[in-house]
Amino acid sequence: MYAGTGFDGNSFHNAGVYRDNLRASWPVNRGKVGKYYKSGWSAPVEDAMTKFPVLKRISREKEYGAAGSRQGVIVIDGKLHESEWAGLDRKRAMLVDEVNSTGLKTDVRMSAWLQYDTENLYIGVESLPGKKEETAKGFSLLFHEIAVEGGMGTGTSWWQEGVPTSPLYIFTGRVDGRFEVHNIFNAPADVIKKFQTRIEYKSFVIDREIGHWTAEWKMPLALLGINPEKLDRTRFNIGTGGKDGWFSWVATGSSGWRVDVAGVLKFVK
């Protein structure tokens, strides 16, 4: 009873949810809110946190230096030219040659070259020939996946605290020239749309029978929240799949995008 008014306020001593046989779940399921949930909203904290169980590193941390001055003008047409990509020197390539589940070395499944300038990150990818009998049946399904750790800043308030990385951006490039921006952390819809409209991606088939193809990416650094003048390195991984498993630059033993146990992309000045 509040003094002077006669108002009998509610007691909060027993307020809140409680265990009951009529309750649909216990503990309470705090997932997305049914038909009232909008895809542009950020996800509940539990959603992202559960995607990052503690992992034991199964591969050494590798570092790749992305050249800060492009060798020449990169035309995003899917074709890798020596004048664009450091002479296509294999010794300067990022090699996808680890079985992702174990960290064991295998044949090189993919090579990548990375460069940047003041505005964009450029990635050239060469998917190397596989087994002819397998490639012929599933050529149209060939793809690679890229994971880049972005920077924190304006527009990243949707990223949740407590996870072991800054905002993660995950992309799939397909042999047919399509690319996808994966929104597994429920970034706002406008963030994803900017990537979809401003990224440039092209692929080029060299030999369909043996699954030999190349691709080029042009990603705006501003969208990734990366300023190489202030951030000299970030975490990164790239991988590709086949009938005989998933292969990565740095094996994680889990999802390829778990860059907290993957490699480092260094912006060489």
C-alpha positions as CSV (number, residue, x, y, z in Angstrom):
1,M,0.0,0.0,0.0
2,Y,1.5,3.4,-1.1
3,A,1.2,5.9,1.7
4,G,-1.2,8.8,1.2
5,T,-2.9,7.5,-2.0
6,G,-4.5,4.3,-1.0
7,F,-3.1,2.7,-4.1
8,D,-2.3,-1.0,-3.6
9,G,0.7,-1.6,-5.9
10,N,1.6,-4.9,-7.4
11,S,4.1,-7.1,-5.7
12,F,7.0,-8.2,-8.0
13,H,8.3,-10.9,-5.6
14,N,6.9,-13.8,-7.6
15,A,6.7,-12.0,-11.0
16,G,8.2,-13.5,-14.1
17,V,8.1,-16.9,-15.9
18,Y,8.0,-20.1,-13.9
19,R,8.1,-23.8,-14.5
20,D,4.7,-25.3,-15.2
21,N,3.4,-28.5,-16.9
22,L,1.5,-26.3,-19.4
23,R,4.6,-24.4,-20.5
24,A,5.8,-25.3,-24.1
25,S,9.5,-25.3,-23.1
26,W,11.7,-25.1,-20.1
27,P,14.1,-23.4,-20.0
28,V,12.2,-20.7,-21.8
29,N,13.0,-20.6,-25.6
30,R,14.1,-17.1,-26.3
31,G,14.4,-17.4,-30.0
32,K,13.0,-15.2,-32.7
33,V,9.6,-13.8,-32.0
34,G,7.2,-15.6,-34.5
35,K,5.3,-13.6,-37.0
36,Y,6.3,-10.3,-35.5
37,Y,10.0,-10.8,-36.1
38,K,11.4,-8.9,-39.1
39,S,14.4,-10.1,-41.0
40,G,16.0,-6.7,-40.9
41,W,16.3,-6.8,-37.1
42,S,19.3,-8.0,-35.2
43,A,19.2,-11.5,-33.8
44,P,18.8,-12.3,-30.1
45,V,22.1,-12.5,-28.3
46,E,21.8,-16.3,-27.9
47,D,21.8,-16.9,-31.6
48,A,25.3,-15.6,-32.3
49,M,26.8,-16.8,-29.1
50,T,25.9,-20.4,-29.8
51,K,27.6,-20.3,-33.1
52,F,31.0,-19.9,-31.4
53,P,31.7,-22.9,-29.2
54,V,35.2,-23.0,-28.0
55,L,37.5,-24.6,-30.6
56,K,40.9,-26.2,-30.2
57,R,43.2,-25.0,-33.0
58,I,44.1,-27.9,-35.3
59,S,46.3,-26.0,-37.8
60,R,49.0,-23.4,-37.3
61,E,48.0,-19.8,-37.8
62,K,49.1,-18.7,-41.3
63,E,49.7,-15.2,-42.5
64,Y,49.2,-13.8,-46.0
65,G,50.4,-10.4,-47.2
66,A,48.1,-8.6,-49.5
67,A,50.0,-6.2,-51.7
68,G,49.1,-2.6,-51.2
69,S,49.9,-1.4,-54.7
70,R,48.2,-3.3,-57.5
71,Q,50.4,-4.5,-60.2
72,G,48.0,-3.1,-62.8
73,V,44.4,-2.3,-63.4
74,I,42.3,-5.3,-62.4
75,V,39.4,-5.9,-64.7
76,I,36.7,-7.9,-63.0
77,D,36.0,-10.4,-65.8
78,G,36.8,-13.7,-64.0
79,K,40.0,-14.2,-66.0
80,L,43.3,-14.1,-64.1
81,H,46.1,-12.3,-66.0
82,E,49.7,-12.3,-64.9
83,S,49.8,-8.5,-65.1
84,E,47.0,-8.3,-62.6
85,W,47.9,-11.0,-60.1
86,A,51.6,-10.8,-59.2
87,G,52.5,-12.9,-62.2
88,L,50.3,-15.7,-60.9
89,D,53.3,-16.8,-58.9
90,R,52.3,-19.9,-57.0
91,K,54.9,-19.1,-54.3
92,R,52.9,-15.9,-53.6
93,A,49.5,-17.5,-53.6
94,M,47.2,-18.4,-50.7
95,L,46.9,-22.2,-51.1
96,V,43.8,-24.2,-50.1
97,D,45.5,-27.5,-49.3
98,E,44.2,-28.6,-45.8
99,V,41.4,-31.1,-45.0
100,N,39.2,-28.8,-42.9
101,S,38.1,-31.5,-40.5
102,T,41.6,-32.7,-39.6
103,G,44.2,-30.2,-40.7
104,L,46.1,-32.8,-42.8
105,K,47.7,-31.6,-46.0
106,T,46.3,-32.7,-49.3
107,D,46.7,-31.7,-52.9
108,V,46.2,-28.0,-53.6
109,R,42.5,-27.6,-54.4
110,M,42.5,-23.8,-54.9
111,S,44.9,-20.9,-55.2
112,A,44.1,-17.3,-54.4
113,W,45.9,-13.9,-54.7
114,L,44.8,-10.9,-52.7
115,Q,45.6,-7.2,-53.3
116,Y,44.1,-3.9,-52.1
117,D,44.0,-0.2,-52.7
118,T,42.5,2.7,-50.8
119,E,39.0,1.6,-51.7
120,N,38.8,-2.1,-52.4
121,L,39.9,-5.6,-51.6
122,Y,40.6,-7.7,-54.7
123,I,40.7,-11.5,-54.7
124,G,41.6,-13.7,-57.6
125,V,40.8,-17.4,-57.2
126,E,41.8,-20.4,-59.3
127,S,40.0,-23.6,-58.7
128,L,42.3,-26.3,-59.8
129,P,41.3,-29.5,-61.7
130,G,39.8,-32.3,-59.6
131,K,38.8,-35.8,-60.5
132,K,37.3,-35.9,-64.0
133,E,34.6,-38.4,-63.3
134,E,33.3,-36.4,-60.3
135,T,33.6,-33.0,-61.8
136,A,31.6,-33.9,-64.9
137,K,28.6,-34.8,-62.8
138,G,28.6,-31.8,-60.5
139,F,30.3,-29.0,-62.4
140,S,27.4,-26.6,-62.0
141,L,27.7,-27.0,-58.2
142,L,31.3,-25.9,-57.9
143,F,31.9,-22.9,-55.5
144,H,34.2,-21.4,-53.0
145,E,33.6,-19.7,-49.7
146,I,35.4,-16.6,-48.3
147,A,35.2,-15.3,-44.7
148,V,36.5,-11.9,-43.8
149,E,36.6,-10.3,-40.3
150,G,35.6,-6.7,-40.6
151,G,36.3,-3.8,-38.4
152,M,34.1,-2.3,-35.7
153,G,32.7,1.2,-36.3
154,T,29.7,3.1,-37.5
155,G,27.0,0.7,-38.6
156,T,28.2,-2.3,-36.7
157,S,26.1,-2.0,-33.6
158,W,24.2,-5.1,-34.7
159,W,27.3,-7.3,-34.0
160,Q,27.0,-8.9,-30.6
161,E,29.4,-8.6,-27.7
162,G,31.1,-11.7,-26.3
163,V,32.0,-13.5,-29.5
164,P,35.7,-13.9,-30.4
165,T,35.8,-11.8,-33.5
166,S,34.7,-8.5,-34.9
167,P,31.9,-8.6,-37.5
168,L,32.2,-11.5,-39.9
169,Y,31.2,-11.4,-43.5
170,I,30.8,-14.6,-45.5
171,F,30.6,-14.9,-49.2
172,T,30.2,-17.7,-51.7
173,G,31.3,-17.5,-55.3
174,R,29.9,-19.9,-57.8
175,V,31.2,-21.3,-61.1
176,D,28.2,-19.9,-63.0
177,G,29.0,-16.3,-62.1
178,R,26.6,-15.9,-59.1
179,F,27.7,-14.9,-55.6
180,E,25.9,-14.9,-52.3
181,V,26.2,-12.9,-49.1
182,H,25.4,-15.1,-46.2
183,N,23.6,-13.5,-43.3
184,I,24.0,-16.1,-40.6
185,F,24.4,-13.4,-37.9
186,N,21.3,-11.5,-38.8
187,A,22.9,-8.2,-39.9
188,P,20.3,-5.6,-40.8
189,A,18.9,-6.0,-44.3
190,D,20.4,-2.8,-45.6
191,V,23.9,-4.0,-44.7
192,I,23.4,-7.1,-46.7
193,K,21.9,-5.2,-49.6
194,K,24.9,-2.9,-49.9
195,F,27.2,-5.9,-50.3
196,Q,24.9,-7.5,-52.8
197,T,24.8,-4.3,-55.0
198,R,28.3,-3.0,-54.6
199,I,30.5,-6.2,-54.8
200,E,31.7,-7.1,-58.2
201,Y,32.2,-10.8,-59.0
202,K,32.8,-12.7,-62.2
203,S,33.8,-16.3,-63.0
204,F,35.5,-17.9,-66.1
205,V,35.5,-21.5,-67.1
206,I,38.8,-22.8,-68.4
207,D,38.0,-26.5,-68.7
208,R,34.6,-27.8,-67.7
209,E,35.5,-31.5,-67.9
210,I,38.2,-31.3,-65.2
211,G,36.6,-28.5,-63.2
212,H,39.2,-25.8,-63.9
213,W,37.8,-22.3,-63.4
214,T,38.8,-18.9,-62.1
215,A,37.0,-16.0,-60.5
216,E,37.6,-12.4,-59.4
217,W,36.2,-10.4,-56.5
218,K,36.1,-6.6,-55.8
219,M,34.9,-5.8,-52.3
220,P,34.6,-2.2,-51.0
221,L,36.8,-1.9,-47.9
222,A,34.4,0.6,-46.4
223,L,31.6,-2.0,-46.3
224,L,33.9,-4.4,-44.5
225,G,34.8,-1.6,-42.1
226,I,38.5,-1.9,-42.9
227,N,40.8,1.0,-43.3
228,P,44.3,-0.4,-44.0
229,E,45.9,2.8,-42.8
230,K,44.5,2.1,-39.3
231,L,44.1,-1.7,-39.4
232,D,47.1,-3.5,-40.7
233,R,45.7,-7.0,-40.4
234,T,42.5,-9.0,-40.0
235,R,41.4,-12.6,-39.8
236,F,40.5,-14.5,-43.0
237,N,39.8,-17.9,-44.5
238,I,38.9,-19.4,-47.8
239,G,37.7,-22.9,-48.7
240,T,36.1,-25.1,-51.3
241,G,34.1,-28.3,-51.1
242,G,33.8,-31.5,-53.1
243,K,32.5,-35.0,-52.8
244,D,35.5,-35.9,-50.8
245,G,35.1,-33.2,-48.2
246,W,35.8,-29.6,-47.4
247,F,39.2,-28.0,-47.8
248,S,40.5,-24.7,-46.4
249,W,43.5,-22.4,-46.4
250,V,43.6,-22.9,-42.7
251,A,41.6,-25.9,-41.3
252,T,39.3,-25.1,-38.4
253,G,37.8,-28.5,-37.6
254,S,34.5,-26.7,-37.7
255,S,32.8,-24.2,-40.0
256,G,35.3,-22.7,-42.4
257,W,34.3,-19.2,-41.4
258,R,35.6,-19.7,-37.8
259,V,38.4,-17.2,-38.5
260,D,39.3,-17.1,-34.8
261,V,41.2,-20.3,-35.4
262,A,42.0,-19.7,-39.1
263,G,44.6,-17.3,-40.7
264,V,45.6,-13.7,-40.8
265,L,45.4,-11.3,-43.8
266,K,48.1,-8.6,-43.5
267,F,47.8,-5.4,-45.5
268,V,51.3,-4.8,-46.7
269,K,52.1,-1.1,-47.0
